[in-house]
Amino acid sequence: MPFPSMARFRQRFEVNSIGNVAGAVREQLAAAGLKEAIAPGARIAVTGGSRGIDEIDLITRTVIDCIRECGGKPFVLPAMGSHGGATAEGQKEVLSSYGISQESMGVPVEATMEVVEVDTLDDGTPVFVNRLALEADGIVLVNRVKPHTSFRGPHESGLMKILTIGLGCHRGATLAHSQGAQGLTRMVPGIARAMMKKTRVVMGVAIIENAYEKTARIACMPGVEIEQREPELLAEARQAMPRLMVQGIDLLIVDEMGKDISGTGMDTNVIGRMMLPGVKEPEKPGVSRIVVLDLSERTHGNANGVGLADIVTRRLFERIDFKATYANAFTSTFLNRAYIPVVMETDREAVAAVLDLLRMENPAEARVARITNTLKLERIQISEALVREFGGHPDLEQESDLETMAFSDAGTLL
């Protein structure tokens, strides 16, 4: 079978990043009134999420240092819902892989999956809060704000969500997802609002990243301002997101997926697939078939979102931790996103299978794009057919000549 020729391109996005991230955190916390919000000797929980965020270890350590300088006694509290296999030790391991541990932070990392019911929503949904968060004298929420991969609303991924889902632990996260993707639009702010009445959220630290995964902005605010301010930050984050500048793709090859990259392994906003009942599919970039070659190291075997692919390789399949993956899928209720796609033995067989499915007279003319993952989109590979159409795009810069797609003797895509 003739494989398409591919050329490497650089996608140019707006560059706006912070040079001194720690300094920005300190400045923002001071401006938001951290000193006045922390009583001497107060035990303050600083949340740690399960996403791969630029310099999250530095940001978290700076927040901790600032709390201590204000006289507080901070500790790190994993806030991941059901991630990390829905266990306290599993969540501590995830944080450790991001450089957040007792040794690196200089404070304890305390974890529990125990929750306490603190309220009930109007529809009867109980509100659960992590026991350690409830017992703390204060909570500082730290999270990246960005568009969610399953629903649309004024509050998507961010501070309200890490409160609702993260500090709701496995039980609370399960209830928040009980009404499906569309229900999250209402459940995230509703549950977060109820939790704030029963806990002491003293501060929110919102992180916005640019298209190159670098910190573009740090915004700190008192807990009472989070609900009002987060929608503006979300709009800013949406504008800054990376994207594929080519459209009408027959085959998208994704080198790796994982929870550290996106909650769904691959960002649905990038690949243009939601695959949820009642949720409209994105119009762009228009991808017909997706092949995923491997899981990332930092996902620790969690393959949630693998069902978004059409074909995966044997090596990806053999790295799946089904317990962690299914815990995540059952919490979200989106079981189809954990379905196992067609498994092919090698990269070569996976790519060839899709090219055969296209039923093209000349598979070398297929519109193929290849990316490392849905976070790293600065450099992509595109096939000759896409080069002809998009090669002159003002934000695309060609970095190599067209070369026929090549594989190792073992069938690994080079």
N, C-alpha and C positions, 0 to 999 in steps of 0.2 A: 504493500500500500504506500503511495506517495504521501509523505507528511508535508505540511505547510512550511514555508520558509519564514523565519521570525527575525525581527530586528528589535534592538533595545532602544527604548525611549525614556526620556525624563519628563515627568509631568511637573509643571511649575505651578505652585500655589503661593498664595500670599504669605509672606514671612513676617510674623510679628511674635517675637518671643522675649521672655524676661531674661536678662543677663544674670541678675542676682536673685535667684528664687528665694533663698532663705531671707534675704533682706526685704523682699516684697511681702513675705508671710509676716515678718515682724512688724513692718509698717502698717499692714492692713489690720492685724490683731490689735495694735495699739489704737488705731483710729476707730475701731469698732468697740473699744472700751473693755478689753479683756481684763485689765487691772481692776477695774471697778466691779467686774462680774465674778471675780474669784475671791472667796473669803479665805483668810489664812488657815492653812491646814485642811482645806476642803479636798476630798477625794474626787478627782475629775477623770472620767472615762473618755479616752480619745479613740474614736472608731477607726478600724482598719478593714477595708473592703477586699473583695476578691479579684479586682481588676488590675491589669498592668497599667499603671499610671506613671508618667514621666516624673522621675525624682521623688517618688512617693515616700521613700525612706528619708530623704532630706526634709521634705515638707513635714512629715510626721514628727521627726526628731526636733525640728524647729518649734512646732506647736508645743511639744512636751517641754522644751527648754523655757519657752515663754511662760507657760503655766507655772513652772517651778519658780521662775523669777518673780512671779506675782504672789508667791507664797502657797500655791496649791500643791497637791500631791497627785500627779497624774499617773495613770496606768493605761496600757493599750487594751482595747476590747474588740476582738474580732466581731465584725458585723456583716455576715455573709448569707443570712437566710439558711438555705440547705446546702450551700457549697462546702467544699472540703469534706465531702462524704457525709454531711449533716452531723459531724461529731466535733467536739471541742478541740481534741487533739489534731484532727484533720484541718481545722481552720487555723490553728496556730502554725501548722506546717506550711500552709499556703502563705501566710504572712511572712514566715521566715524566708521563703523563697524570694520574696520581694525585698529582703534586707531589713525586715521589721521583726526584731527579736528582743529579748530582755538584754542581751549583750550589746546590741547595736543601739538600742533606744535608751539604755540606762535606767529603765523602769520595768516593773513586772508586765508580762502579757497574761492577762487573766481571761479565761474563756469558760463559758458554760452554754449548754443548750436548754437550760431550765428557763421557763417563762412564767410570768404571773399575769393573770387576767385582770386588767385594770379598768375596763369600760366596755360598753356595747354600742355599736352604731344603731342608727334608727331602723335599719333593716334586720337587726338582730345579730349581726356579725360581731362576735367577741373580739376584743382588742387585747393582744398579748404583748408583753414587753420582757426582754431579756432581764433576768433577775439581777444581774450585776449592774446593769444600766439603771434599773429602778432604785437600787440601794445606793448608787453613787450620789455625791453631793452636787454633781453637775456633769453634763455631757458636752463634748465638743465634737460635732459632726465634721468629718473630713471626707470629701468625695469629689470626683470629677462630674461636671455637669455636661451632658451630651444627649442627643436624640436617642430614644429607646429603640430596641430592635423588634418590639412586638406591638406597641400601641402609640397613639398620638394624643397629646393633651398638654395643658399648661405646665404640668410637672411630670417629667419623664425620668431619665436617669439623673440622679443628683442627690441633694441633701434630704429631700422629703422621702425619696425612695430608700436611701440607706437607713433611714429611721424606720419606715414601715416594714420593708422586707428584711433589711440587715439585722436590726435589733428586735424584729419579731421572731427571729430564729426560724427553725424549720416549721414549727406549728403556725406561727404568725404569717410566714411567707406563703404557706399552703392556703390559708384562709384568704389572703389578699388576692391570690390567683384563682380563687374558687369560681369566680364569675367570668372567667376567660379573659382574653386580651382586651376586649372593649370595656370590661368591668374595671380594669386597672386604672383607666382614666379617672374614675370616681374613687376607687378604693385607696390609691396611693395618697392623695391629699386628705381624704376623709379619715383614714386610720392615723396618718401622721399628725393631723390636727388633734385627734383624741389622745395620742401618746404624749404630745407636748403639754397637755393639761395635767398629765399625771407624772411626768418626769421633769427634770430641770435641764433643758437644753439651753446652755448658756451662750453657745457660739456656733456658727457654721463657717466652715472654710471651704469655699467652692473653687474648684480648679477648672480652668478652660484651656484646652490644648489646641494648637494650630494643626494644620494638615500634615505636619511633619512629626507629630506626636510630642512636640515640645511645649512646655508650659507657656501659654500666651498671656494668661492673666490669673491672678489670685484675688478673690473677692471674699472678704470676711464680713460677717454681719451678726448682730445679736440674734438669739434664737427667735425672738418675736417677729423679726423681719424676714425670716427665711421664706415663708409662704408667698409673701408679696414680691420679693425680689427675684426668686428663682426663675419665673417665666421669662424675664428679660435676659437673664444669663443663658437660658436655653436657646433663645432666638439667636444670641450671639454665637453660641457653640454650633448651632446648625449651619450658620453662614460659614464657619471656619472649617467644616468637615472636609476631609479628602474625598475624592470621587474618581470614577473612571471617566476619562474624557472621550473615550471611544464608545460607540453605541451600536446596537444590532449585532451582538456577539453570538456566534454559533456555539463556541466552546470557551468557557472560562476555566483555566487551570489555576488552582490555588495550591501553593506549595505546602502550606500548613494552616491548621485551624486550632483554636483552643480557647479556654475560658479566660486566659490572660489577655487575649486579643479582643474578644467580645463575649457578652453573656450567652450568645448563640453560636460561639465558635467562629463564625464569620458574621460580620456586621451586615444585617439585612438591608441597611440603607445603601451599602456599597454594591452588593450583588444583585439588588433589586428583587429579592424574594422574601415574602413574609410567611406564606403557606399556613395561614390561620383562618378558620371559618369567620366570615363577617368582616375581615380586614382586607382592604383594597390592596392589590398588588401594585408596587411602584411601576411607573411607566418607563423609568430609566434605570440602568443603562440598556435593558432589554437583552437578557441572557437566556439562551435556549437550553444549554446543558452545562453542568458544573462537575468537574473532576477535582477531588481533593487528594493530595498525595500523602500527607502525614499529619500527625498531631504534634503540637508544640511541646517542648519539654516542661514548661511551667504549667501546663494544664493538668499535669499529674494524672493522665489517663481519662479525664473527664471529657467525653466526646459529645456533650450536649450540642445540638445543632447539626450533627452529622447527617440528619435526615433532610437537610437543605440541599445536600449534594445528590447527584444522580449516580455517580460511580466513585468508589474509593479503592485504595490499594490494599493488598494483603498486609503490608507493614503497618498501615494505619489501623486496620481492624485488630491486629494482634496487640496493639498498645492500649486498647480501650479498657478502662476500668468500669465495668458495667454497673457495679454498685454505686459509684460516684455519679455516673451518667444518669442512671435511673432515678436516683434520689433527686437530682436536679429536675428531671423531666416530670416526675410525679408532683413535685412542688409547684411547678409552673402550670401543670395540667396539659401542656402542649406535647403530648406523647409522640406525635408524628415527627417532631424535630429530633427524636432519639431513635427513629427507625433506621435500621441498617440498610444503606443503599446496595446496589450491585457491587460485589467485591471482585476485583481483577488482580491477578498475581503480581503484575509489575506496572510501572508507569507507562511503559510502551503499550501494553495490552489495554490499559484504561483509556489512553488517548485514542488508540486505534478503534476501540469499541464505539466511541462517540462519533468518530469520523465515518464509521460504517453506518451508524444510525442516521446520519445526515442524508444518506442516499444521494450524495452528490456525484456527478459524473467524474469530477476531478477533485478529490479531497484536498489537494494542495491549495485549492482556492477557498477553503473554509476560512471564516472570520474568527480567528483564535486570539485570545488574550491570555497572558500568564502573569500572575502576581505572586509575591512572597506570601502575603496575608492581607487581610482587609484593613490593617493599620498602616502597613508600609506600602504606600502607593506612589511614592516619588518616582520609582523606577519600575517600568512594566515592559513586557515584551508583547509585540503585536505582529500578526501575520501580514503577508504581502497584500491581501485584499483590504485589510484595515489601513495599511500604510497608504495605499492609493487614495482612500477616502479621507483619512484624518492626518496624513503626514504633514499637511500644511497648517494644522491647528496652531494658533498663536501661543498656546501654553504647552505645546509638545515639542521637545527637542530630540532629534534623532542622534543616538550615541553609537550605533554600530550599523554595519551593512546587513542586508538580509542574508541569513544562513539557514540551511535546511535543519529542521528540528532534529537533534541528535540524542542518542541514548547510549549508555554503557553496555558492555556485554551482558550485564545482569538485567538490562532493561530499565535502568534508572535514567530519568530525564536529566540531561546535562544542562 
